[in-house]
Amino acid sequence: MIIGIDSSGFKGEVAIYGGGNIEVHTLEYAEDIPGFLDEKGIKPEGFEAIGVSIGPGSFTGLRVGLAIAKGMAKGRGIDVYGIPTFDGLLFGQEDGLYIPVLHARRGIVFSARIKKEGESFERLIEDGVYPLQEVLGWDGVFIGNALERYQKEFKDRKKVEKFTIADGVARITEMAIRGMGISAVKNPETPIYLSPSEAERKRMGDFDILPVSPQEIPEILEIEREAFVEPWDMRSFLLVLAEGEKCIVWKVVKNGIIAGYLVGCFYGQKFHLMNIAVKKGYRRKGIARALLHNLLKYLKKKGDVIEVYLEVRIHNEPAIELYKMFGFRIEAIIPEYYKNGDDGLLMKLPLSGIQ
Ligand code: COA
């Protein structure tokens, strides 16, 4: 039996391929794949090989997928094959000229222009990170999860809306075992991650992330009050600042203006993300993402933090989406966590296992 895994988007897909049959299942989180297989009575001991998409795709997703594949293979003599995401995506399609489009960031997609002929995938434009507007000018059939996200933009384009990646990943893995999957990488160490940061910087312009000083709290409080129904007061900010190295209080400065901030504290090996907000008029430009990206990079470099956790109001969709994008998952509902009676969600992101 061969297992194909794809976690290049925000969900997990697993293909179970054996005896000429293939089943594909979509799960909310890629991390659930081992538990899901176990529940179905499918044990890793019976795997011939595991295929996993290795990019392009979401940074967190790809790493989680590879970590899962390696975890299941470990100590069992099972080989892991890394399959380029777009080859997995196109494998089951008819021959033709395709433009895979996977959502990377707002207005930015992972893409390429590929001529598919049988089992050969010739790159006419290399896998990379491209502004959506540029990709819309390419000729070919569009396919991938960005179609759903940008329905208006793709309305009159040639497209394939129904697709799976794990299916192709499993089938290419099967060919690789027989020495035929030319694009497969045996036992890959790291995913192929293409950073959207350059395209991102172009979109956002220049900004800096710096520590907040006590004199800046009035400016921060203005953002806090427009962002929350139960805002922190001056004293709360001063208290976290007074904690020194136990807490992080960072601001984003754009054109000399504080556009957003983040607050969190260390509790042993855990980090509690307590507050993040972006000034109105500066939202949806990647500022919160830049703050979180920097935070996670900093915590990983520090090395001793095993988990980041936070609470968020149950209906705060922008924030929940933001956290999910970084791989946070909902652990529990906290009834009436907020003063006005709103329930809270406890969300967690383990840092160990994800390099
Ligand atoms: N609706 C849906 N998703 C949203 C969203 C919205 N209004 N705003 C952000 N997101 C998600 C998206 O996935 C987005 O990626 P995309 O732009 O590629 O689609 C991702 O978050 C990153 O967005 P970004 O531009 O970095 O977010 P931001 O700088 O606008 O800040 C908040 C996001 C939540 C911090 C901001 O809306 C805010 O200050 N809200 C009020 C304070 C708050 O609720 N803080 C969270 C407390 S737990």
Boltz pocket constraint, residues with backbone or C-beta under 6 A from the ligand:
constraints:
  - pocket:
      binder: B
      contacts: [[A, 104], [A, 105], [A, 106], [A, 107], [A, 227], [A, 228], [A, 275], [A, 276], [A, 277], [A, 278], [A, 279], [A, 282], [A, 283], [A, 284], [A, 285], [A, 286], [A, 287], [A, 288], [A, 289], [A, 290], [A, 311], [A, 312], [A, 313], [A, 316], [A, 317], [A, 318], [A, 319], [A, 321], [A, 322], [A, 323], [A, 325]]
      max_distance: 6.0
